[in-house]
Amino acid sequence: MSFTYEYDEANQLIRENLYYGSGNTNNATYTYEYDDWGGILGKKKYAYTTDTLGVVIETIASELTSRSRIFAPLIAPITTAPKDSLKCPASH
């Protein structure tokens, strides 16, 4: 068995090469894609290789994709709000 991993500058897994042994049907290489907030969009499966990738065997979408897109505007920094919107209303 031999497993190798590659990471991007944000320390996110972008590729894994999984070799279980000669002729093992689980041998595969996967690549991962992320949105701007670091949420995983999905992964792609290839025939096992530690070299140049071949044809995509399977594309697997993340179940979190739709949720991360829905909630992304809610986690925007509060500094993006106009100053007036942060004031408390005057009490009467």
Number of C-alpha atoms within 10 A of each C-alpha: 8 9 13 11 14 12 12 9 6 7 8 15 17 15 20 20 22 20 20 15 11 8 8 9 11 12 19 19 25 23 19 19 17 16 12 7 10 11 17 19 17 17 17 17 21 18 19 19 16 16 8 5 14 12 9 13 12 12 13 11 14 16 11 13 15 11 11 17 13 10 10 13 9 10 8 10 8 10 8 7 10 9 9 7 8 10 8 7 7 5 4 3
